[in-house]
């Protein structure tokens, strides 16, 4: 059953992916679900250009949104150029990162013929656009990674904590790391990360031997170290999974834990965020030998190289999500079916190939992405387990 947005749903805070945090979330208030058909979405004429709306945060006062908006548009046009025999009529609408503007942009786009919407970026705006689009039976592929807004006619393209947790915990299980201690920020994102790890452990048949949270401050981290050390010692845990990112508590945690007896030589450190971003993180002594997940490095490098060659600059950290959206639409339209943009088609199990590897959309509005497992050795990223090239392979 799909849940569609209604006016009782409270909007969360603005949220977009950042380069240093693979995923985070702001929990939205629950709402009573309204059932959508399992094959919702408009019919299309695949012999003509398919109108696709791209909603970007251009016009926002937030620093960097203009660059992000342009990068999303550039990536979408790059994907269109890669389509073989599929014609996409891309129409770009500015939202200024604002829910009200996103609502009006979605309404205008659909009135002008859009059969599917890509974007917006921020959770509030994506929620609002999804609410408006649901009135007209149009699906939305949002650039958010906030799973709280997923469902009904809204699919999130951004990588999620759940996806990353499943990959890292499953890999750890295969390496004999069954008993894990979770260490999380004492905030909304930390709670979502903690829950994702716990759920992944259930699915993998692993055991959560302890769960410790800390206030996100230097003293808060220092105060939590004895509790973390004690949980590892008492349980005999084989791994510690950290939700922290490089801009937060990761540097301090990986410095203090070894000093407290939780040595990487004895206990495997694992991360729910990218430990290779920013590049300075690679020099931290405490992350050496740690495990983390990242998108297919080869595919990602190819996309960045083509984008750089075409536009003369590197893509934004999440610019590739627009490429992914067009790639999925193009692959479905290429089959020549009028129901190519319905929810059933969008969630076909084979998935799609995008800017950073394979991915697929799930019926609950979230996604699965093919991730590699990597470690850091001598300040360099070393892939331990490659990203799968199709679904059904490693990590899925």
N, C-alpha and C positions, 0 to 999 in steps of 0.2 A: 504493500500500500504506500502510495506517495502522500506526503504532507505538503500542502500548498500554503503559501503565506496568507495570512489574513491581517486585518487591521489591529487585532489584539496583540500581535507579535511586537515586542519592543525592539527597537533598533539598538545594536551594539555600537561601540566606539569605532572610529575609522581604523582600518587595519589593512596593511599591504605587506607583501613579502619584503624582506630586506636581504642584503647580500650576506649578512652575518648570521641571520636566523632563518633556518630552513622552514620552520613553521612556528606559529603561535596562534592563539585564539582568544576571543573575547566571548564569553558565554552569553547567549541571548536568552531572554525569558521564553519559556515554552508556550506553545499555543495549541489550541484544539485542532487536530488535523482535519483537512477536507480532502476527500478522495479525488484524485485525478485519474483519468483513464490510463491504462498501462501502455497505451500507444499514442500519447498526447503529442501534439505538434501539427503544423500545417502541411498540406500536400504541396508539392512543387512541380514545376515543369522543367525537367532536366535538359530539355533541348534548347532552353534559353538561359541567358545569364541569371544566376541565382542572386537575388538581392540579400546582402549580408550587412548588418549594422555593426559598426565598431564604436563602442562608447569608451572614451578616454578622458582622463582628468585634466585636460587642457583648460586653462582659465582659472585654475586653483591658485590661491595665495600660498599654498604649501611649497616650500623649497623643493625643487627637483621634479615637480609634477609635469612641467612643460617638456623636460627631457624625456621623462617616462612616456608621456603621451606620444611624442614623436617616435620613440623607439618601438612602441607597440604598433603604430601605424606602419613603420618601415618593415618590421618583421612580418606583418600580415601581407604586405605587398610582395615581399620576398617569397613567401609561401605560395601566393597566387601565381607568381612567375614559374614556380616549380610544378604546378599542376599540369597534367597531360590531358588535353582535350576537355577540361572542365572550365567553364566561364563563371567567374564570380564578379558580381557588381558590388564592390565595396563602398559603403557610404559611412563617413566618419562623423560622429556627433560628440560635441564637447559637453562634459558634465560638471567641470570645475571641482570634481570630487565631492559634490553635494547631492544628498538624497533627492531633494526636490528637483534639481536640475536633471538628475538621472531619470526620475519619473517622467518628466516632460520629454526628455530625449528619447526614451523608450517608446512613449506614445507617438511622438512624431515619426520615429523610424518605422514603426509598424504601419502607421497611416500611409507612409510613403512607400510601403511595399516590402519591408524587411521580413524575411521568412525565418530568421534566427538572429540572435544578438550575441556578439562577443563583448565581454566586459560587463559592468565597470570593474575597477580595481578594488576599491574599498568596500568593506562588508556592508556598511549602511547603504551605500549607493547601489550595490548589487542586490541587496534585499529589496530596496525600493523599486528598482528596475524589474526585478522578478515578479513583484506584486502586480505591477502594471501590465507586464507581458502576459501574465497568467490569464488576464481578462480576455486576451485575444488568442489564446492557445498557441503562444510562441515560446520556444525554449531559449534559455539564457546560459551561455558558457562564460562564467565570471572568472576574472583573473585573481580573485581572492583565494587564500588557502584556509579560510575560516569555515570549518565544517558545520558550524552552527547555522549558517544560512543555506546549507545544501538541502535539497529535497524538492519534490514537486517538479516544477519546470526550471529549477536553477541547479546547474552543475558547476562545481568549483574546479578550476584547472590547476591551481597552485598545489605544490607538494604538501602533504599533511603529516602531522605527527604520527597518526595511525599507520600510514604507509611505511614511514621510516622505522617506527618501532617494530613492526612486523618483520621487516627485513633484517634489522640488527639482532633482534632476539632469536629469530629462526637460525641465523648464521651462528650465533653463539651456542645455541643448542647443538648444532651439528659439530661444533668444536669441543663439546663436552662441558660447556659452561652452563650448568643447569640452575644453579642457585645464585640469584642476583639481588643486589641491594640497589634501590632506586634513590637517587639524590635529586631533589627538585627545588626550584624557586618557589617561595611562598607567595605566589600570585596566580592570576587566572591562567596564564600561559603555562606556568609550571604545573598547575593542577591538571591541565589537559594533557601535557606530556607524561606526567606520572600515570594518569589513567590509561593512556595509550600503551605504555610499557606493560602495565598490569594486564590489560586485555590481550596484548600480544603474547605474554607469558602463558596465559591460559590456553591460547590457540596452539602454542608450540609445545606445551607440556612441560614448561619450565616452572620454577618456584621463585616467588618473590620472598626473599628471606628477611627483608627489612625495607622500610620506606621512611626516609628522613627529608624534611623540608627545612629551609632556612630563609630568614629575612634577607632581602636583596640589598645588603650593605656589607661593608668590610667587616664590621663587628658581628653582623648576623652570620656571615660565613664562618668566621673564627669560632663563634659560639657553638656552631653545629658540628665542627670537626670531631670532638670527642664522641658525640652520639653516632656519627657515621663510622668511626673507627671501632666503637664498641659493637655496633650491629654487624660489621664484617667479621670481627673476631669471634663473637658468640655464635654466629650462624655458620661460619666456615664458608662464607660466600666465595664463589669463584669469579664473580664479576661485579663491577659497580657501573651503573648506567646513569649518566649525568644529563639533565635536561638543559643545563646552562649553555650559553653561547659565548663566543669570544669577546663580545662587547659587555658581557655581564660577569658572572662569577667563575667562568671556566679557568682563567689564568690563576686565580687565587686558590681555587679548589685543588687544581692539579699541582700546585706548589705545596700546600699544607698537608694534604692527605699522605703523601709519602713520608713527610716528617713525623706524622702521627702513627706510622707503622703500617699504613695501607700502601704497600709497595707494589708498583706495576709489575715487578718480577714475580709476585705471588698472586696478585689479583688483577684480572683484566679490566682496564678502563675502557668504557664505551661511551659514545656520545650520540645524542639525538639531534644534534645540529652539525653543520659543516665545520670541521676543524681545520680546514684549509683556507678559510676566508675570515678575515683578510690574511694576506700572505704572511704577515708578521707572526701569526699564530703558530706557524710551522717551526718557529725558533724556540717556542716554550719547551723547557726540559720535560715538564710533566705530561705533555701530550705525545711524546715519543713512544711508539709502540701501541698507542690507543687505536681503537676501531671506531669508524664512523661510516655513514652511508653517503653516497653522492651520485648524481646522475651519470649516465654513461659518458666517461671522459672523452672517448673518441668522437662520438656523435656531437657532443657539446662543442668540442674544438672545431669540428667541421662547420657547424652553424656560425660560430663566432668569426671564423675566417671568412666565410662567404659574406656575412653581414659587413664586416670591416672592409672587404674589397668593394662592396657595392656602395656603402654609405660613407666610407672614410673615417669611421669611428667605431668603437666597440658598442655592442648592444647593452641596454640596461639589464640589470641582473634578472629581471622578470620579463624582459622583452620577448623572449622565446615563447612565452605562453600564447601570444597572439599567433605566432607561427603554428603552434600546436592546434589552435582552434581552427584555422583555415585548413590545415592538413587533414583534420578529422572530417570537416565538411566536404572537402574535395574528394576524399576517398569514398565517402558515402554517395555523393552525387554522381560520381563516376560509374556507379552500378546502374544508373538510369532508372531508378525506382522513384515513384512519386512520394513515397513515405520515407525518403532518405533522411529527413530532418526531424523525425518523430523520436520520442524518448526510447522506443524499442530499438530503433536503428542506432542511435547515439550510444547505447549501452551494449552493443554487440560484443561478445566475449573476446573476439580476436584482437580488439583494440586497434591502435593506430601507431604510426611512427612519426615522431615529432622532432623538435630541435634538440632535445636531450635524450632521445631514446624512445623506447616503446611506452605507451600509456593506454589506459582504458578508463572509461567512465562507468561508474557503478549506478545501479538503480536508485540508491539512496542519495544520489547527487554528489558523492565524493569520487575519488579517483584512485587508481593504482598506477604507480610508475615503476619502471624497471630501474633498479638502483644497483650500483656496485658497492662492495665493501672494501674500504681502503684503510691503510694505516700510515703512520708517519715514521720514517726512518731517516736519520741524519738530515732532518729538516726537509725531506722530500716525500711526496705522496706516492705510496706504493699500493697498487690494486691487489687485494688478496683474493677476491672473488668477483669476476666480471659481471657487469649488468647483463641480464638475460636479453636475448634478441627477439624473443617472442614469449607469449604467456604460456605457462605450463613448464617453464624452465626453472632455473635456480631462483630461489627467493619468492616463488609464488605457489 
